[in-house]
Amino acid sequence: MSEEKKPRKFFKQHILVEVLSEDVPLEWDNLEDIQRAIDDECSGSVTEISCDEVDAATMAKLLIEQASSPEFFSLTADGKEFCREED
C-alpha cells in the first residue's frame, strides 16, 4: 500500500522587527544578533506584516533572489520538484 503524497505548500512572510536601544543604534549582521540584543540590552517586538502562499516556481525564484538555492526545498530553478534519495 503506497502512502498518498500531500501537496506541497510554500509561504512568503514579511515580518517587521522593531528594536529600541539607548545611546547607539543596534549594529547587526544577522537575525541572531537581533535576538541576542533583544534578550539583553534592547527592547524589541516582531509583527507579521503579511503571509502569502506562493507556488513552487515563485518559491524557486524567491530563493534565487535571496542568494539561496531552490534545492533548499528540493526544487529545480523553474520550480519543479526533484527526487531526493531516501535515507
N, C-alpha and C positions, 0 to 999 in steps of 0.2 A: 504494500500500500504506500503510494507516494504522498508526501506531505504537500499540501497546496501552498504555493508561494504567495505571500502577501504583496500587494502592490507597494512600491517604494514611494515614500514621501520626502520631499526636500523643503526646507524653510529658510527664508532670509529674514533676519530680525535686525531692526535698528534699535539700539539701546543708547540712552543718554546717561552719561556718568557725570555727576556734579561733585566737585571736590572743593571744600572750603579749607583754606590754610591761613596761617598767620605769618607775617614777616616776608615770606618769599613764595612765589608760585611753586607748585609741585613740579619737579623735574621727573620725567618718566620716559621709559623706552618700551614698556610692555604692560599688559594688564596686571601682571604680578606686582609690579612696582606700585600701581594704583591701590591694589588691595592692601599691600603692606602699609602704605601711608594712611589709608582709612582705618586700619586696625591700630595704628599708632598715633601719629601726630596730627592727622587731618580728620575732618568730618566729611562724610560723603553719602550720596544717595544714587540709586540706579532706577531709571524709569524706562519701561519699554515704550518705544515710540510707535513701532509697527511690527507686525509679524505676518509675512505673506508666504503662502505656499508657492513654490516655483517648480517648473518641470525639469526633467533631467538635463535637457540641452541648456537651459538657462543656468542651472547649477554648475555645469561644466564651465560655462563662460565666466561665471562669477568667481569660481575657484582660480581660473587662469588670471583674472583681473587682480586677485589678491596675491599673485605670485606664488600660488599653491599649485596643486595638480588635480585634475579630475580623478586621477587614480585614488585620491584620498577617500572618495566614495565609490570606488570600483567602477568609474565611468571612463569612457573614451573622451577625446576632445570635443566630439559632436554630441555627447550625452548618451551614447549607447552604453548599456551595461556589458562589462566583460566578466568572464567567469574567473573566479578565484579558485585556486586549488584548495580542496577541502583538507583540513588537518587530519 
